[in-house]
Amino acid sequence: MRKSIDNRITTALASEYIEEPSAIIDETIHQLELYLKGELKVFRLPILLAGTDFQKKVWNALSEIPWGTTNSYLDLSKKLGNDNAIRAVASANGANAISIIIPCHRIIGSDGKLVGYAGGLNAKKRLLELEGSYPVNNQLSLSF
């Protein structure tokens, strides 16, 4: 999905990617390194979301899920006020261009299984282990 996400962002922002040094990129790398060491639990970065209004609502809701906890697609749908929006929430979750920073890895299946993660389920498992939320309810397992 990388190409479609990149196209969505450049179109929404009427911009193009330019590779050059940047203080915000340096700070993002620094915060990601701290996160991966378990020393940072909340990212403090300016974020400009590029997506539909619904996607932005989902991504903002994802950002509110605290370190070390998980929610299900159903939980997130309920939080957004529509119990039947599970597939739309899952789709918006998958369109998240800045996973880890917007923690889509904290979304699991209602049955406690690991489901859907663009970075792969092994990466999702490792991130949840880092945060101390794997296994969830001692029943979390990989689901393919």
Backbone as CSV, one residue per row, in Angstrom:
resi,resn,N_x,N_y,N_z,CA_x,CA_y,CA_z,C_x,C_y,C_z
1,MET,0.813,-1.206,0.000,0.000,0.000,0.000,0.855,1.268,0.000
2,ARG,2.153,1.120,0.090,3.036,2.283,0.193,2.805,3.285,-0.933
3,LYS,2.720,2.779,-2.178,2.564,3.685,-3.319,1.230,4.426,-3.250
4,SER,0.145,3.735,-2.910,-1.159,4.400,-2.840,-1.195,5.418,-1.701
5,ILE,-0.541,5.109,-0.594,-0.477,6.060,0.526,0.339,7.282,0.115
6,ASP,1.477,7.059,-0.512,2.298,8.181,-0.976,1.525,9.058,-1.959
7,ASN,0.800,8.433,-2.879,-0.001,9.194,-3.841,-1.094,9.990,-3.139
8,ARG,-1.750,9.386,-2.161,-2.800,10.088,-1.416,-2.235,11.321,-0.717
9,ILE,-1.083,11.170,-0.100,-0.481,12.280,0.646,-0.044,13.397,-0.288
10,THR,0.655,13.057,-1.353,1.125,14.108,-2.260,-0.042,14.819,-2.935
11,THR,-1.113,14.095,-3.245,-2.292,14.718,-3.844,-3.002,15.620,-2.838
12,ALA,-3.235,15.102,-1.631,-3.957,15.878,-0.607,-3.210,17.148,-0.231
13,LEU,-1.902,17.080,-0.224,-1.098,18.229,0.188,-0.573,19.036,-1.005
14,ALA,-0.934,18.620,-2.221,-0.450,19.269,-3.440,1.061,19.499,-3.335
15,SER,1.777,18.390,-3.118,3.215,18.480,-2.864,3.936,17.301,-3.502
16,GLU,5.219,17.274,-3.310,6.030,16.146,-3.748,7.062,15.862,-2.672
17,TYR,7.601,14.657,-2.705,8.635,14.293,-1.746,9.980,14.866,-2.176
18,ILE,10.671,15.432,-1.229,12.021,15.937,-1.470,12.901,15.383,-0.358
19,GLU,13.982,14.754,-0.728,14.915,14.239,0.269,15.935,15.311,0.597
20,GLU,15.908,15.766,1.848,16.863,16.761,2.327,16.866,16.737,3.846
21,PRO,17.894,17.253,4.466,17.929,17.301,5.927,16.750,18.107,6.477
22,SER,16.251,17.677,7.634,15.098,18.342,8.228,15.128,18.145,9.737
23,ALA,14.909,19.221,10.470,14.890,19.138,11.932,13.752,18.237,12.408
24,ILE,12.598,18.280,11.747,11.468,17.454,12.181,11.720,15.978,11.897
25,ILE,12.392,15.673,10.796,12.750,14.277,10.517,13.751,13.785,11.561
26,ASP,14.729,14.608,11.894,15.708,14.240,12.922,15.014,13.986,14.257
27,GLU,14.052,14.838,14.611,13.327,14.663,15.875,12.454,13.413,15.832
28,THR,11.857,13.142,14.701,11.039,11.939,14.555,11.902,10.692,14.741
29,ILE,13.061,10.670,14.112,13.986,9.540,14.259,14.397,9.391,15.726
30,HIS,14.698,10.490,16.369,15.090,10.456,17.783,13.968,9.862,18.639
31,GLN,12.736,10.332,18.423,11.622,9.819,19.215,11.341,8.353,18.912
32,LEU,11.464,7.943,17.658,11.281,6.525,17.325,12.346,5.661,17.998
33,GLU,13.587,6.140,18.036,14.652,5.391,18.717,14.340,5.247,20.205
34,LEU,13.873,6.319,20.834,13.504,6.252,22.250,12.346,5.288,22.461
35,TYR,11.357,5.331,21.582,10.215,4.419,21.664,10.687,2.967,21.602
36,LEU,11.546,2.674,20.631,12.008,1.299,20.443,12.887,0.807,21.592
37,LYS,13.432,1.724,22.378,14.166,1.362,23.585,13.230,1.249,24.789
38,GLY,11.957,1.570,24.597,10.983,1.541,25.684,11.044,2.776,26.564
39,GLU,11.694,3.833,26.086,11.877,5.045,26.883,10.898,6.161,26.526
40,LEU,10.091,5.968,25.491,9.120,6.981,25.074,7.772,6.304,24.887
41,LYS,6.749,6.837,25.539,5.430,6.236,25.449,4.443,7.093,24.662
42,VAL,4.718,8.377,24.524,3.839,9.294,23.798,4.696,10.133,22.855
43,PHE,4.365,10.097,21.576,5.087,10.902,20.607,4.621,12.347,20.689
44,ARG,5.555,13.262,20.619,5.275,14.699,20.632,5.815,15.288,19.326
45,LEU,5.035,15.120,18.289,5.437,15.571,16.959,4.270,16.311,16.310
46,PRO,4.557,17.349,15.561,3.479,18.005,14.809,3.078,17.101,13.647
47,ILE,1.795,16.822,13.536,1.332,15.899,12.502,0.238,16.577,11.678
48,LEU,0.376,16.504,10.379,-0.647,16.964,9.455,-1.207,15.717,8.783
49,LEU,-2.445,15.374,9.131,-3.055,14.174,8.585,-3.595,14.444,7.191
50,ALA,-3.334,13.530,6.274,-3.822,13.650,4.898,-4.707,12.455,4.589
51,GLY,-6.013,12.669,4.660,-6.964,11.602,4.398,-8.375,12.146,4.442
52,THR,-9.334,11.244,4.355,-10.735,11.657,4.448,-11.045,12.063,5.881
53,ASP,-12.170,12.720,6.076,-12.571,13.094,7.429,-12.701,11.853,8.313
54,PHE,-13.274,10.767,7.754,-13.424,9.539,8.530,-12.067,8.951,8.907
55,GLN,-11.146,8.899,7.954,-9.807,8.384,8.249,-9.161,9.201,9.366
56,LYS,-9.283,10.504,9.292,-8.698,11.364,10.324,-9.310,11.086,11.687
57,LYS,-10.624,10.836,11.735,-11.269,10.495,13.018,-10.691,9.198,13.574
58,VAL,-10.525,8.216,12.694,-9.967,6.929,13.128,-8.535,7.128,13.624
59,TRP,-7.724,7.843,12.865,-6.320,8.041,13.246,-6.205,8.817,14.550
60,ASN,-7.069,9.807,14.762,-7.063,10.541,16.032,-7.459,9.623,17.179
61,ALA,-8.456,8.755,16.946,-8.858,7.801,17.975,-7.737,6.809,18.272
62,LEU,-7.027,6.370,17.248,-5.877,5.481,17.455,-4.831,6.154,18.338
63,SER,-4.626,7.434,18.107,-3.617,8.184,18.862,-3.955,8.293,20.342
64,GLU,-5.205,8.069,20.675,-5.642,8.145,22.076,-5.510,6.821,22.814
65,ILE,-5.174,5.750,22.108,-5.010,4.446,22.768,-3.656,4.462,23.464
66,PRO,-3.652,4.349,24.785,-2.391,4.472,25.523,-1.421,3.318,25.288
67,TRP,-0.147,3.632,25.461,0.938,2.648,25.460,0.529,1.483,26.364
68,GLY,0.793,0.287,25.924,0.576,-0.886,26.762,-0.862,-1.374,26.792
69,THR,-1.732,-0.800,25.972,-3.117,-1.271,25.923,-3.486,-1.573,24.476
70,THR,-4.540,-2.339,24.320,-5.043,-2.657,22.993,-6.546,-2.404,22.965
71,ASN,-7.054,-2.224,21.783,-8.488,-2.126,21.523,-8.780,-3.011,20.329
72,SER,-10.050,-3.315,20.122,-10.442,-4.064,18.933,-11.031,-3.104,17.912
73,TYR,-11.203,-3.587,16.705,-11.871,-2.788,15.681,-13.272,-2.411,16.164
74,LEU,-13.956,-3.351,16.834,-15.290,-3.072,17.361,-15.242,-1.970,18.415
75,ASP,-14.260,-2.041,19.330,-14.108,-0.988,20.347,-13.944,0.375,19.691
76,LEU,-13.106,0.414,18.671,-12.843,1.679,17.993,-14.093,2.164,17.253
77,SER,-14.832,1.242,16.634,-16.073,1.605,15.952,-17.067,2.197,16.941
78,LYS,-17.181,1.568,18.107,-18.097,2.076,19.137,-17.661,3.457,19.606
79,LYS,-16.374,3.645,19.789,-15.866,4.937,20.225,-16.216,6.033,19.220
80,LEU,-16.236,5.661,17.940,-16.561,6.615,16.887,-18.070,6.755,16.682
81,GLY,-18.849,6.002,17.468,-20.303,6.147,17.436,-21.025,5.321,16.396
82,ASN,-20.376,4.306,15.839,-21.018,3.470,14.842,-20.505,2.040,14.968
83,ASP,-21.262,1.214,15.700,-20.865,-0.177,15.924,-20.707,-0.962,14.624
84,ASN,-21.351,-0.513,13.553,-21.331,-1.241,12.280,-20.213,-0.790,11.351
85,ALA,-19.339,0.077,11.814,-18.288,0.629,10.948,-16.982,-0.158,11.048
86,ILE,-17.052,-1.392,11.468,-15.839,-2.177,11.716,-14.964,-2.271,10.467
87,ARG,-15.541,-2.571,9.328,-14.753,-2.695,8.093,-14.164,-1.350,7.679
88,ALA,-14.939,-0.281,7.834,-14.437,1.057,7.485,-13.306,1.459,8.420
89,VAL,-13.435,1.122,9.691,-12.372,1.404,10.662,-11.125,0.609,10.302
90,ALA,-11.297,-0.657,9.942,-10.153,-1.488,9.556,-9.475,-0.927,8.309
91,SER,-10.262,-0.459,7.361,-9.701,0.120,6.144,-8.924,1.401,6.452
92,ALA,-9.477,2.270,7.285,-8.783,3.506,7.674,-7.521,3.173,8.454
93,ASN,-7.607,2.164,9.300,-6.446,1.721,10.064,-5.333,1.303,9.106
94,GLY,-5.687,0.561,8.050,-4.713,0.100,7.076,-4.133,1.213,6.220
95,ALA,-4.837,2.342,6.140,-4.367,3.477,5.336,-3.498,4.436,6.146
96,ASN,-3.240,4.100,7.387,-2.413,4.931,8.256,-0.981,4.961,7.725
97,ALA,-0.525,6.154,7.367,0.802,6.292,6.754,1.937,6.360,7.766
98,ILE,1.625,6.575,9.027,2.699,6.725,10.018,2.457,5.803,11.215
99,SER,2.409,4.501,10.895,2.230,3.518,11.960,3.371,3.660,12.968
100,ILE,3.144,3.200,14.135,3.935,3.368,15.350,3.607,4.740,15.940
101,ILE,3.802,5.816,15.186,3.488,7.143,15.705,1.980,7.270,15.918
102,ILE,1.199,6.860,14.938,-0.247,6.663,15.122,-0.390,5.159,15.285
103,PRO,-0.590,4.699,16.520,-0.365,3.298,16.887,-1.438,2.306,16.439
104,CYS,-1.506,2.049,15.139,-2.485,1.099,14.626,-2.165,-0.335,15.051
105,HIS,-0.940,-0.574,15.520,-0.592,-1.919,15.997,-1.346,-2.279,17.280
106,ARG,-1.947,-1.299,17.933,-2.683,-1.554,19.174,-4.107,-2.038,18.930
107,ILE,-4.467,-2.227,17.671,-5.793,-2.746,17.332,-5.669,-4.233,17.045
108,ILE,-6.484,-5.011,17.747,-6.492,-6.465,17.601,-7.914,-6.910,17.290
109,GLY,-8.080,-8.183,16.976,-9.411,-8.719,16.732,-10.205,-8.802,18.025
110,SER,-11.520,-8.814,17.913,-12.387,-8.911,19.096,-12.146,-10.191,19.879
111,ASP,-11.615,-11.204,19.191,-11.331,-12.478,19.848,-9.941,-12.501,20.485
112,GLY,-9.235,-11.356,20.438,-7.913,-11.271,21.054,-6.776,-11.690,20.149
113,LYS,-7.068,-11.989,18.882,-6.018,-12.428,17.963,-5.398,-11.244,17.237
114,LEU,-4.149,-11.419,16.859,-3.482,-10.413,16.038,-4.049,-10.506,14.633
115,VAL,-4.481,-9.379,14.128,-5.019,-9.326,12.777,-4.486,-8.083,12.084
116,GLY,-4.384,-8.143,10.778,-4.045,-7.043,9.910,-3.051,-6.018,10.407
117,TYR,-1.876,-6.013,9.829,-0.895,-4.970,10.102,0.002,-4.861,8.881
118,ALA,0.055,-3.666,8.302,0.807,-3.472,7.062,2.272,-3.874,7.209
119,GLY,2.828,-3.719,8.395,4.220,-4.090,8.630,4.412,-5.571,8.874
120,GLY,3.324,-6.334,8.877,3.375,-7.771,9.116,3.035,-8.095,10.567
121,LEU,2.454,-9.252,10.765,2.009,-9.636,12.108,3.164,-9.859,13.076
122,ASN,4.321,-10.301,12.572,5.463,-10.466,13.473,5.923,-9.121,14.022
123,ALA,5.912,-8.080,13.173,6.277,-6.735,13.641,5.251,-6.238,14.655
124,LYS,3.972,-6.487,14.385,2.912,-6.084,15.315,3.119,-6.760,16.669
125,LYS,3.405,-8.054,16.638,3.647,-8.812,17.865,4.822,-8.214,18.640
126,ARG,5.898,-7.880,17.929,7.082,-7.317,18.593,6.779,-5.954,19.216
127,LEU,5.994,-5.129,18.537,5.626,-3.824,19.091,4.769,-3.992,20.343
128,LEU,3.821,-4.925,20.301,2.981,-5.172,21.474,3.803,-5.754,22.624
129,GLU,4.771,-6.597,22.313,5.674,-7.115,23.347,6.472,-5.974,23.964
130,LEU,6.980,-5.084,23.140,7.731,-3.932,23.623,6.889,-3.126,24.610
131,GLU,5.613,-2.981,24.311,4.720,-2.192,25.155,4.145,-3.000,26.315
132,GLY,4.444,-4.275,26.368,3.964,-5.111,27.464,2.507,-5.507,27.348
133,SER,1.956,-5.459,26.146,0.544,-5.814,25.979,0.360,-7.085,25.151
134,TYR,1.395,-7.883,25.066,1.308,-9.175,24.382,1.765,-10.251,25.346
135,PRO,1.067,-11.304,25.594,-0.235,-11.616,25.034,-1.366,-10.902,25.778
136,VAL,-2.374,-10.502,25.038,-3.549,-9.850,25.608,-4.431,-10.930,26.207
137,ASN,-4.794,-10.758,27.453,-5.656,-11.723,28.149,-5.119,-13.153,28.071
138,ASN,-3.808,-13.281,27.918,-3.164,-14.595,27.827,-3.747,-15.492,26.746
139,GLN,-4.398,-14.903,25.731,-4.948,-15.738,24.668,-4.603,-15.230,23.279
140,LEU,-3.763,-14.230,23.203,-3.434,-13.644,21.912,-2.636,-14.632,21.078
141,SER,-3.021,-14.777,19.824,-2.289,-15.649,18.924,-2.307,-15.052,17.530
142,LEU,-1.356,-15.453,16.726,-1.307,-14.962,15.359,-2.456,-15.547,14.564
143,SER,-3.145,-14.705,13.804,-4.256,-15.137,12.970,-3.960,-14.752,11.528
144,PHE,-4.053,-15.677,10.625,-3.745,-15.383,9.225,-4.972,-15.493,8.371
